[in-house]
Amino acid sequence: MASPHCFANPPALDPACGAGEVVDDFGGQKAYVAGSAEAKVAVVLVSDAFGFEAPKLREIADKVASDGYFVVVPDFLHGDPYQPNNPNPLQWLQSHDPVKAFEEAKPVIAALKERGMSTIGAAGYCWGAKVVAELAKAREIQAAVMSHPSFVTVDDIKEVRCPICVLGAEIDQFSPQELVKQFEQVLSANSEVAHFVKIFPGVTHGWAVRYSDDDEAAVKSAEEAFADMTGWFDKHLK
């Protein structure tokens, strides 16, 4: 069962937000895309339960694109993001399997390769982190970032085959510090996979993509998480 943290601080979704554009078919998925098609490196951003119309997620996509990446944010929830008034979150989770989204991500990766992208990274938030973990296990990507992951297990981390960055929250019922530290122990024992693991103090699950602009400390933590993510991609994709 998901932690209440998974659905806290829901964003006000806006299908028209962002400086990029929404396309109906990118590797079989409706997607928000940003950045120059001439770019040779790409990043796939995988949303949390609130989907690809979240303004802050698209803002992140635009900022990553401004760093020289072609960015794709697929709608793996197929127009059915989690609604804050949903009386049955478990039922919603059962009908939105991140492992199914991983299978749907493969054609997205293939479409990027067809466009000439030489290296591809993926970053996932909460629900989306599990999708990224599966991509990292299957060697579909060259670098991975997971922010406040959900559903990711120690066994998943043991099978990761590309450089991975894990950004955890100090206060997280779903992926508590103890679990994130286990991730780090597993990764430290694997000399073949570069890793970076960090636990952000004073923040809760979801902080990197769901926060109030009026909360100075929250904004600072989110900006730090963004810098860690882009720094990881710059190091391992460019």
Contacts in CASP RR format, 6 or more apart in sequence:
PFRMAT RR
TARGET T0000
AUTHOR 0000-0000-0000
METHOD contacts of the structure
MODEL  1
MASPHCFANPPALDPACGAGEVVDDFGGQKAYVAGSAEAKVAVVLVSDAF
GFEAPKLREIADKVASDGYFVVVPDFLHGDPYQPNNPNPLQWLQSHDPVK
AFEEAKPVIAALKERGMSTIGAAGYCWGAKVVAELAKAREIQAAVMSHPS
FVTVDDIKEVRCPICVLGAEIDQFSPQELVKQFEQVLSANSEVAHFVKIF
PGVTHGWAVRYSDDDEAAVKSAEEAFADMTGWFDKHLK
1 90 0 8 1.000
2 89 0 8 1.000
2 90 0 8 1.000
2 93 0 8 1.000
2 150 0 8 1.000
2 174 0 8 1.000
3 150 0 8 1.000
3 172 0 8 1.000
3 173 0 8 1.000
3 174 0 8 1.000
3 205 0 8 1.000
4 173 0 8 1.000
5 171 0 8 1.000
5 172 0 8 1.000
5 173 0 8 1.000
5 174 0 8 1.000
5 204 0 8 1.000
5 205 0 8 1.000
5 206 0 8 1.000
6 48 0 8 1.000
6 49 0 8 1.000
6 89 0 8 1.000
6 126 0 8 1.000
6 127 0 8 1.000
6 150 0 8 1.000
6 174 0 8 1.000
6 205 0 8 1.000
7 49 0 8 1.000
7 82 0 8 1.000
7 84 0 8 1.000
7 89 0 8 1.000
8 204 0 8 1.000
8 205 0 8 1.000
8 206 0 8 1.000
8 210 0 8 1.000
9 206 0 8 1.000
9 210 0 8 1.000
9 211 0 8 1.000
9 212 0 8 1.000
10 50 0 8 1.000
10 82 0 8 1.000
10 84 0 8 1.000
10 210 0 8 1.000
11 50 0 8 1.000
11 54 0 8 1.000
11 55 0 8 1.000
11 56 0 8 1.000
11 57 0 8 1.000
11 210 0 8 1.000
12 55 0 8 1.000
13 50 0 8 1.000
13 51 0 8 1.000
13 53 0 8 1.000
13 54 0 8 1.000
13 55 0 8 1.000
13 81 0 8 1.000
14 53 0 8 1.000
14 55 0 8 1.000
15 22 0 8 1.000
15 53 0 8 1.000
17 53 0 8 1.000
17 55 0 8 1.000
17 58 0 8 1.000
17 59 0 8 1.000
18 32 0 8 1.000
18 34 0 8 1.000
18 55 0 8 1.000
18 58 0 8 1.000
18 59 0 8 1.000
18 61 0 8 1.000
18 62 0 8 1.000
19 34 0 8 1.000
19 62 0 8 1.000
20 32 0 8 1.000
20 33 0 8 1.000
20 34 0 8 1.000
20 35 0 8 1.000
20 58 0 8 1.000
20 61 0 8 1.000
20 62 0 8 1.000
20 65 0 8 1.000
21 32 0 8 1.000
21 33 0 8 1.000
21 34 0 8 1.000
22 30 0 8 1.000
22 31 0 8 1.000
22 32 0 8 1.000
22 33 0 8 1.000
23 30 0 8 1.000
23 31 0 8 1.000
23 33 0 8 1.000
24 30 0 8 1.000
26 33 0 8 1.000
26 72 0 8 1.000
26 74 0 8 1.000
26 108 0 8 1.000
26 111 0 8 1.000
27 107 0 8 1.000
27 108 0 8 1.000
27 110 0 8 1.000
27 111 0 8 1.000
28 104 0 8 1.000
28 107 0 8 1.000
28 108 0 8 1.000
28 111 0 8 1.000
29 74 0 8 1.000
29 75 0 8 1.000
29 76 0 8 1.000
29 104 0 8 1.000
29 107 0 8 1.000
29 108 0 8 1.000
30 74 0 8 1.000
30 75 0 8 1.000
30 78 0 8 1.000
30 79 0 8 1.000
31 52 0 8 1.000
31 72 0 8 1.000
31 73 0 8 1.000
31 74 0 8 1.000
31 75 0 8 1.000
31 108 0 8 1.000
32 52 0 8 1.000
32 53 0 8 1.000
32 58 0 8 1.000
32 61 0 8 1.000
32 72 0 8 1.000
32 73 0 8 1.000
32 75 0 8 1.000
33 70 0 8 1.000
33 71 0 8 1.000
33 72 0 8 1.000
33 73 0 8 1.000
34 58 0 8 1.000
34 61 0 8 1.000
34 62 0 8 1.000
34 64 0 8 1.000
34 65 0 8 1.000
34 70 0 8 1.000
34 71 0 8 1.000
34 73 0 8 1.000
35 65 0 8 1.000
35 66 0 8 1.000
35 68 0 8 1.000
35 69 0 8 1.000
35 70 0 8 1.000
35 71 0 8 1.000
36 65 0 8 1.000
36 68 0 8 1.000
36 70 0 8 1.000
37 70 0 8 1.000
37 115 0 8 1.000
39 68 0 8 1.000
39 69 0 8 1.000
39 70 0 8 1.000
39 117 0 8 1.000
40 116 0 8 1.000
40 117 0 8 1.000
40 118 0 8 1.000
40 119 0 8 1.000
41 68 0 8 1.000
41 69 0 8 1.000
41 70 0 8 1.000
41 117 0 8 1.000
41 118 0 8 1.000
41 119 0 8 1.000
41 120 0 8 1.000
41 233 0 8 1.000
41 237 0 8 1.000
41 238 0 8 1.000
42 69 0 8 1.000
42 70 0 8 1.000
42 71 0 8 1.000
42 72 0 8 1.000
42 112 0 8 1.000
42 115 0 8 1.000
42 117 0 8 1.000
42 119 0 8 1.000
42 120 0 8 1.000
42 121 0 8 1.000
43 64 0 8 1.000
43 69 0 8 1.000
43 70 0 8 1.000
43 71 0 8 1.000
43 72 0 8 1.000
43 120 0 8 1.000
43 121 0 8 1.000
43 122 0 8 1.000
43 123 0 8 1.000
43 233 0 8 1.000
43 237 0 8 1.000
44 71 0 8 1.000
44 72 0 8 1.000
44 73 0 8 1.000
44 74 0 8 1.000
44 105 0 8 1.000
44 108 0 8 1.000
44 109 0 8 1.000
44 112 0 8 1.000
44 120 0 8 1.000
44 121 0 8 1.000
44 122 0 8 1.000
44 123 0 8 1.000
44 135 0 8 1.000
44 141 0 8 1.000
45 57 0 8 1.000
45 60 0 8 1.000
45 61 0 8 1.000
45 64 0 8 1.000
45 71 0 8 1.000
45 72 0 8 1.000
45 73 0 8 1.000
45 122 0 8 1.000
45 123 0 8 1.000
45 124 0 8 1.000
45 125 0 8 1.000
46 73 0 8 1.000
46 74 0 8 1.000
46 76 0 8 1.000
46 101 0 8 1.000
46 105 0 8 1.000
46 122 0 8 1.000
46 123 0 8 1.000
46 124 0 8 1.000
46 125 0 8 1.000
46 127 0 8 1.000
46 128 0 8 1.000
46 129 0 8 1.000
46 131 0 8 1.000
46 132 0 8 1.000
47 54 0 8 1.000
47 57 0 8 1.000
47 73 0 8 1.000
47 76 0 8 1.000
47 77 0 8 1.000
47 81 0 8 1.000
47 124 0 8 1.000
47 125 0 8 1.000
47 127 0 8 1.000
47 128 0 8 1.000
48 54 0 8 1.000
48 57 0 8 1.000
48 124 0 8 1.000
48 125 0 8 1.000
48 126 0 8 1.000
48 127 0 8 1.000
48 128 0 8 1.000
48 150 0 8 1.000
48 206 0 8 1.000
48 209 0 8 1.000
48 210 0 8 1.000
49 77 0 8 1.000
49 81 0 8 1.000
49 82 0 8 1.000
49 92 0 8 1.000
49 93 0 8 1.000
49 96 0 8 1.000
49 126 0 8 1.000
49 127 0 8 1.000
50 81 0 8 1.000
50 82 0 8 1.000
50 210 0 8 1.000
51 57 0 8 1.000
51 75 0 8 1.000
51 77 0 8 1.000
51 79 0 8 1.000
51 81 0 8 1.000
51 82 0 8 1.000
52 58 0 8 1.000
52 73 0 8 1.000
52 74 0 8 1.000
52 75 0 8 1.000
52 76 0 8 1.000
52 77 0 8 1.000
53 81 0 8 1.000
54 209 0 8 1.000
54 210 0 8 1.000
56 209 0 8 1.000
56 210 0 8 1.000
56 211 0 8 1.000
57 73 0 8 1.000
57 125 0 8 1.000
57 209 0 8 1.000
58 73 0 8 1.000
60 209 0 8 1.000
60 226 0 8 1.000
61 71 0 8 1.000
61 73 0 8 1.000
62 71 0 8 1.000
63 226 0 8 1.000
63 230 0 8 1.000
64 71 0 8 1.000
64 229 0 8 1.000
64 230 0 8 1.000
64 233 0 8 1.000
65 71 0 8 1.000
67 230 0 8 1.000
67 233 0 8 1.000
67 234 0 8 1.000
69 233 0 8 1.000
69 237 0 8 1.000
70 112 0 8 1.000
70 115 0 8 1.000
70 117 0 8 1.000
72 108 0 8 1.000
72 112 0 8 1.000
74 104 0 8 1.000
74 105 0 8 1.000
74 108 0 8 1.000
76 98 0 8 1.000
76 101 0 8 1.000
76 104 0 8 1.000
76 105 0 8 1.000
76 128 0 8 1.000
76 131 0 8 1.000
77 96 0 8 1.000
80 95 0 8 1.000
80 96 0 8 1.000
82 89 0 8 1.000
82 92 0 8 1.000
82 96 0 8 1.000
86 92 0 8 1.000
96 127 0 8 1.000
98 127 0 8 1.000
98 128 0 8 1.000
98 130 0 8 1.000
98 131 0 8 1.000
98 134 0 8 1.000
98 151 0 8 1.000
99 130 0 8 1.000
99 134 0 8 1.000
101 128 0 8 1.000
101 131 0 8 1.000
102 130 0 8 1.000
102 131 0 8 1.000
102 134 0 8 1.000
102 135 0 8 1.000
102 138 0 8 1.000
105 122 0 8 1.000
105 131 0 8 1.000
105 134 0 8 1.000
105 135 0 8 1.000
105 140 0 8 1.000
106 138 0 8 1.000
106 140 0 8 1.000
109 120 0 8 1.000
109 135 0 8 1.000
109 140 0 8 1.000
109 141 0 8 1.000
112 120 0 8 1.000
113 120 0 8 1.000
119 142 0 8 1.000
119 143 0 8 1.000
119 236 0 8 1.000
119 237 0 8 1.000
119 238 0 8 1.000
120 140 0 8 1.000
120 141 0 8 1.000
120 142 0 8 1.000
120 237 0 8 1.000
121 141 0 8 1.000
121 142 0 8 1.000
121 143 0 8 1.000
121 144 0 8 1.000
121 145 0 8 1.000
121 233 0 8 1.000
121 237 0 8 1.000
122 131 0 8 1.000
122 132 0 8 1.000
122 135 0 8 1.000
122 136 0 8 1.000
122 140 0 8 1.000
122 141 0 8 1.000
122 143 0 8 1.000
122 144 0 8 1.000
122 145 0 8 1.000
123 132 0 8 1.000
123 144 0 8 1.000
123 145 0 8 1.000
123 146 0 8 1.000
123 147 0 8 1.000
123 229 0 8 1.000
123 233 0 8 1.000
124 131 0 8 1.000
124 132 0 8 1.000
124 145 0 8 1.000
124 146 0 8 1.000
124 147 0 8 1.000
124 149 0 8 1.000
125 147 0 8 1.000
125 148 0 8 1.000
125 206 0 8 1.000
125 208 0 8 1.000
125 209 0 8 1.000
126 147 0 8 1.000
126 148 0 8 1.000
126 149 0 8 1.000
126 150 0 8 1.000
126 174 0 8 1.000
126 205 0 8 1.000
126 206 0 8 1.000
126 209 0 8 1.000
127 150 0 8 1.000
127 151 0 8 1.000
128 149 0 8 1.000
128 150 0 8 1.000
129 146 0 8 1.000
129 147 0 8 1.000
129 148 0 8 1.000
129 149 0 8 1.000
129 150 0 8 1.000
129 151 0 8 1.000
129 152 0 8 1.000
130 149 0 8 1.000
130 150 0 8 1.000
130 151 0 8 1.000
130 152 0 8 1.000
130 156 0 8 1.000
132 141 0 8 1.000
132 144 0 8 1.000
132 145 0 8 1.000
132 146 0 8 1.000
133 144 0 8 1.000
133 146 0 8 1.000
133 149 0 8 1.000
133 152 0 8 1.000
133 156 0 8 1.000
133 157 0 8 1.000
133 160 0 8 1.000
134 156 0 8 1.000
135 141 0 8 1.000
135 144 0 8 1.000
136 144 0 8 1.000
136 160 0 8 1.000
136 161 0 8 1.000
136 162 0 8 1.000
136 164 0 8 1.000
137 156 0 8 1.000
137 159 0 8 1.000
137 160 0 8 1.000
137 161 0 8 1.000
138 161 0 8 1.000
139 161 0 8 1.000
139 162 0 8 1.000
141 162 0 8 1.000
142 162 0 8 1.000
142 163 0 8 1.000
142 236 0 8 1.000
142 237 0 8 1.000
143 162 0 8 1.000
143 163 0 8 1.000
143 164 0 8 1.000
143 165 0 8 1.000
143 232 0 8 1.000
143 233 0 8 1.000
143 235 0 8 1.000
143 236 0 8 1.000
143 237 0 8 1.000
144 160 0 8 1.000
144 162 0 8 1.000
144 163 0 8 1.000
144 164 0 8 1.000
144 165 0 8 1.000
145 164 0 8 1.000
145 165 0 8 1.000
145 166 0 8 1.000
145 167 0 8 1.000
145 228 0 8 1.000
145 229 0 8 1.000
145 232 0 8 1.000
145 233 0 8 1.000
146 152 0 8 1.000
146 164 0 8 1.000
146 165 0 8 1.000
146 166 0 8 1.000
146 167 0 8 1.000
147 167 0 8 1.000
147 168 0 8 1.000
147 206 0 8 1.000
147 208 0 8 1.000
147 209 0 8 1.000
147 225 0 8 1.000
147 229 0 8 1.000
148 167 0 8 1.000
148 168 0 8 1.000
148 169 0 8 1.000
148 172 0 8 1.000
148 174 0 8 1.000
148 175 0 8 1.000
148 205 0 8 1.000
148 206 0 8 1.000
148 207 0 8 1.000
148 208 0 8 1.000
149 166 0 8 1.000
149 168 0 8 1.000
149 175 0 8 1.000
150 174 0 8 1.000
150 175 0 8 1.000
150 205 0 8 1.000
152 175 0 8 1.000
152 183 0 8 1.000
154 179 0 8 1.000
154 182 0 8 1.000
154 183 0 8 1.000
154 186 0 8 1.000
157 164 0 8 1.000
157 182 0 8 1.000
157 183 0 8 1.000
157 186 0 8 1.000
157 187 0 8 1.000
158 186 0 8 1.000
158 190 0 8 1.000
160 187 0 8 1.000
160 190 0 8 1.000
160 193 0 8 1.000
161 193 0 8 1.000
162 193 0 8 1.000
162 236 0 8 1.000
163 193 0 8 1.000
163 194 0 8 1.000
163 195 0 8 1.000
163 232 0 8 1.000
163 235 0 8 1.000
163 236 0 8 1.000
164 187 0 8 1.000
164 193 0 8 1.000
164 194 0 8 1.000
164 195 0 8 1.000
164 196 0 8 1.000
165 195 0 8 1.000
165 196 0 8 1.000
165 197 0 8 1.000
165 198 0 8 1.000
165 228 0 8 1.000
165 229 0 8 1.000
165 232 0 8 1.000
166 180 0 8 1.000
166 183 0 8 1.000
166 184 0 8 1.000
166 187 0 8 1.000
166 195 0 8 1.000
166 196 0 8 1.000
166 197 0 8 1.000
166 198 0 8 1.000
167 198 0 8 1.000
167 200 0 8 1.000
167 208 0 8 1.000
167 225 0 8 1.000
167 228 0 8 1.000
167 229 0 8 1.000
168 175 0 8 1.000
168 177 0 8 1.000
168 180 0 8 1.000
168 197 0 8 1.000
168 198 0 8 1.000
168 199 0 8 1.000
168 200 0 8 1.000
169 175 0 8 1.000
169 199 0 8 1.000
169 200 0 8 1.000
169 202 0 8 1.000
169 203 0 8 1.000
169 204 0 8 1.000
169 205 0 8 1.000
169 206 0 8 1.000
169 207 0 8 1.000
170 177 0 8 1.000
170 199 0 8 1.000
170 200 0 8 1.000
170 201 0 8 1.000
170 202 0 8 1.000
170 203 0 8 1.000
170 204 0 8 1.000
171 202 0 8 1.000
171 203 0 8 1.000
171 204 0 8 1.000
171 205 0 8 1.000
172 180 0 8 1.000
172 204 0 8 1.000
172 205 0 8 1.000
173 205 0 8 1.000
174 205 0 8 1.000
175 205 0 8 1.000
177 199 0 8 1.000
180 197 0 8 1.000
180 199 0 8 1.000
181 197 0 8 1.000
181 199 0 8 1.000
183 197 0 8 1.000
184 195 0 8 1.000
184 197 0 8 1.000
187 193 0 8 1.000
187 195 0 8 1.000
187 197 0 8 1.000
188 195 0 8 1.000
194 236 0 8 1.000
196 228 0 8 1.000
196 232 0 8 1.000
198 228 0 8 1.000
200 207 0 8 1.000
200 221 0 8 1.000
200 224 0 8 1.000
200 225 0 8 1.000
202 221 0 8 1.000
203 218 0 8 1.000
203 221 0 8 1.000
207 218 0 8 1.000
207 221 0 8 1.000
207 222 0 8 1.000
207 225 0 8 1.000
208 221 0 8 1.000
208 222 0 8 1.000
208 225 0 8 1.000
208 226 0 8 1.000
209 222 0 8 1.000
211 218 0 8 1.000
211 219 0 8 1.000
211 221 0 8 1.000
211 222 0 8 1.000
212 218 0 8 1.000
213 219 0 8 1.000
END
